[in-house]
Amino acid sequence: MSVTYLVCRVHGYETRLIKPNRMLELALLSSLEDLIRALGEVDYGRYLSGAKTLGEVEQGLAEAFISKLTPLLELASGGIRRFLEAYLRRYEALNLTWILRMKAGGAPREMVEQILLPTWRLGGIDLKLILDAENIEAVKKIIRQSGAYKISEDVKDLLQLEAELWRSHYQRVFKLASRTKISDSREVRRLLGIELELSNLRTCMLALLRNWDPKRVQGLLMDNPAGTPLKLLQELVERRDPHIFMERFKMFRSFLEKAISGDVWLMEIEALRILKRYLDSERIGKFISFFYILRYILELEIEYRNLRAIAVMIHHNLPQESRRILLITN
């Protein structure tokens, strides 16, 4: 299929996204039953059929999110499909991040499984193999065999492995974007640049918190053609002061604070808030642009994150006045 046809279909998919005002209304519901009923009125009904517990609602929302991404791969072909396959591995990398961090923290397997997205449906790694792995060497072997990531032999730390995953992910994304001329678009190049900037900054914060050797950090970062040069990031890391990053990257301050705290979920929420601000600020003058495809993917992720947050807030009976601040909104 042509990019033109794919973009036209995406414009249609965008009309199904839940409007911001409606999302705020959902956040004010008083029970999971009410939320399930309300979502049944849109295209979430079949994913939440029979759901009663919070875990079942979360699983249904995750299934819906991944299911709504699969048509993009089915409609794409050639270099565009290869790029989308690589780009959508961001959710596999996120899954692997959760697994690595929770393994390091000694979390029970059942708790880890509950938060994972079914990314294997997009053709990725069988995460059960990662969950069953007994040590970091076994994890590295499984990841290497997937052929999707390049992992150094000398990685001995789970958090360094996490940084390697994200570096490898964006190396592949930028390489394929260049091959297909996708990155020729100013909007696409800027969006990918912001994503890579956040990934590099996350690694820098890990390096400072864990006191990694600056020379080792160099191999965990990727030069950003649309952001901060690698050399400057290396110089900042060598100064070993997180506050320098706070001053240098003021627009990312909240993200950096969450990264320092070690809270992966809140860090990802802040990253999406930053990306959404950029998405909302762009005004594309033409109907056909690859930027719309990436925008739809991120808007769909934001919808998933918001709905899951709403389900959790309702379950724990958070005060209604506190709920809005936990959503990713305009």
N, C-alpha and C positions, 0 to 999 in steps of 0.2 A: 504494500500500500504506500501511497505517496505521503510526504509530510503534510501536504495541503489537506488531504483527506483526514489524516490523524488529528490535525489541529482543529478541523471542523467538528470532529466527533468530541474532542475535548471541550469545545465551546458548549456542546450539548450537555456533557457531563457536569460542567460547572453550574448549570441551572438547577441541578439536584442537590447542591450543597446547602446545608442548613444556614439560613440567614442569621446574621449576628443578633438581631433582636429576638428571634425565636430561640437562639441558644441561651440567651439570658433568661427567657421565660422557663426553659427546661431546668435551668439551675435553681429555680425557685420551687420546684416540685417537692412534695413532702415524702414520697415513698418510691422505692424501686418499681413497684407495680405501676405507679402513675407514669414513670419514665418509660417503662417498657411499652405501655399502652400508647404513649405519645409518639414514640419512635416507630411503632407499628403503622402509624399513619403515613410515614414516608417509606423509604426503601430499606429499612432496617428490620422490618417485621419478620422475615424468614430467618434472619440470623439470631433473633431473640425469642423465637417460638419455644415455649416451654421453660424459658429462663426464670428462675425464682431467686437465686442467691446472687450475691455480689460477684463471686467467682464466675458464675455462669454468664452474667451480663458482660463482664470484662472479656471473657472468651468469645462471646458473640460479637462484640464490637471489634475485636482483633480480627476475627474471621471476615467481617464485613470490610474492614479497611484493606486487607490484602486482596480480597476478591474484587474490589473496585479498582485495584491497580493492574490486575492480570489482563484486562482488555487492551491496555496500552501495548503490552508485549505482543499480544495476538494480532493487533492491527499493524504493528511496525515490522519492517523488514530490513535486511542488509545492515549497513553501518549504523542506521538509526536504532535498530533493534539492539545491536551490540552495545551501543552507548546506553540505552535505557536499562538493559540488563545489568550493566556495570553500575549505573547511577542508583538503581533500586537496591543494590547490595548495601546501601547505607543502613537499611533496616536489619540486614543480617549482621553488619558490623555492630549495630546497636545491641542486638541480641547477644552477640559474643562479648561485648563490653559488660553487659549485665551478668552474664555467666561468670566471666573472669573475676569481677569484683565480688560477686556473692560467694563464689568458691573461696576466694581469699578471705572472706569474712566468716566462713564456716556455715553459711545459710543452708538449711535443709533443701534437698532436691525439689520437694513439692512446692516450696515457696518460689524457687527459681522458675519452675515450669509455668507457674501461674501468670507470670508477667511477660512471657515471651510471645512475640508475634510469629504466626505460622509462615515464616519466610521460605521454608522448604517448598512451598507451593509456587514460588517464583523461580524454582530451579536451583536453589542454593544448597548449602551444607545441611546434612541431617544432624540437627542439633542434639539429638539423643546420643550420638557418638561423643560429642563434646561433654555432655553431662555425665557420661559414663567414664570419661578419661580420668585416670588415677593421679596424673601429675602433669606438669607443664610440658614435658617432652612429648607425651601422648597427645596433648592438645595441639602442639605445634605441628606434629606429624599429620594430623587430620586436616588442619587448615592448609598446609602445603599441598596435600593430595587433592584439594579442591581445585587447585590451579588458579584461584581467584586472587590470592594474596602472596606477596613475597616476604618471607619472614627470615630474619638473620639467624644464623646458627648459634650466635653467642647470647641470645636473649634468655635470661634466667629468671626474670621478674615478671609476674603476671601483668603489672601495670605497664611495663615496657612493651610487653606483647600487645597490650591494648593500643599503645601509641603506634606500634608498627602496623597494626591492622588499619588504622585510620590513614596513616601515611600511604600505605600501599593502595588503599581504596581510592584516594584522591589522585594518586599517580595514574592509575588506570582510567579514571574518569576524565582527567585533563588530556590524556593521550588520545582517547577515543573522540573526545570533543574536537580536538584539533584535526584529526583525520577526517571527520565528517563535516568540517567547517562550521559546526554548531557554535564554537567559541568565537566565530567572526562577529556574532551579534553582540553589541555592546552590553545589552541587558543580561544576556546569558553569561557573558564573561564576568560581569560584575557580580552576579548572583553566585556563581561558582567560586569567585574570589572571596566573597564574604564567608561562604561555607568553609573554605580552606583556611582562612584567617582564624576562624573560631576553632578549627581542629588543631592548628598549630599552637594557638594560645592555650588550649586545654593541655597539650603536651608540655608546654613551658611551665604551667602551674604544677603539673605532676613532678616535673624535674626539680623544681624548687622545693616542693614539699618533701620529696624523697631524697633530696641531696644527691642527685645523679651527677656523674662526671659530665662536665660541659661537652667534652669530646664525644661522649656517647649520645648526648642529646642531638648533636649535629646530624646523626644518622636517623633520627626519629622525626625530623622536620622535613618539610618539602618547600622548595622555593615557590613563592606565589607570584605568578605573572600579573595578577590583578590585585595585589595587596602588598603587605610588608615584606621587603626582601629578606631572604634567609640570613644574610650576614648580619643585619641589624638585630634580628631575633636572637642570634647566637651571642651577640655582644650584650644584650639585655639579660640573658640567662646567666652569663658569666658574672654579672654584678650581684646575683643571688638575692635580690630584693623584690618581692611581689608588688610592693607599693610603686615601684618604678613602672611596672606594667599598668597599674591603675591610672597613673598620670599620663602615660603615653597613649593608652587606649581607652579614653574616657567614655566613648560611646558604647564600649563593651564592659563597663565597670561592673554592672550587676552580674553579668555572665562570669566574669573573673572571680567575683566574690563567691558565687556558687561553686565554681571549680575548686577554689581553695578550701571550701567547706567539705568537699568530697561527696556532696549530694548529687549523684548522677542525674536523677529525675529532674530536680529543679534546674540543674545546669542545662539540660536539654530543653526545658521549657523556656529558659531565658534565650537560648540560641534561636528557638523558633520565633520568639517575640522580635528579636533583631531582624530575622529574615522576613517576617511579616511586615515590619515597618518599611523594609525595602520594597517588597512586593506591592504594597499599597501606594508607595510614592512614585512608582513607574507608570507612565502613561504612554502606551504603545500606539503609534499612529496608524498601524496596519492591522488588518484582520488576521493575516497569516504570519505567525511568528513562533519559533520553537520555544520562546520564553513562556508562552501560554501553557505548554505541556508541563514544564518544570513548576510553574506557578500552581497548576492544578494538583500536582503531586504533593506539594507542600501544604496547600490549603486543605487537601484531604487528610493529611497527617494531623494538621491542627484541629480539624473537626473530630478526628478520632481521639486525640489527646483531651480535648474539651469534654467530649461525651464520657470518656472514662473518668475524668476528674469529677464530673457531675455525679456519676454513679457512686464514686467513693465518698463524696461529700454528703450525699443523701443518706448513704448507709450509715455514716458516722454522725449524722444529724448535726452537721456544722451549721452555725447561725447563718441565716440567709444573707445578712449584710457582709459576711466574710467570704462568700462564695465567689463573687465577681472577681476579686483580686487574684484568685487562683486560676482564672481562665486566660487563654491567649486571645485577646480581643483587639479591636482597632485602637 
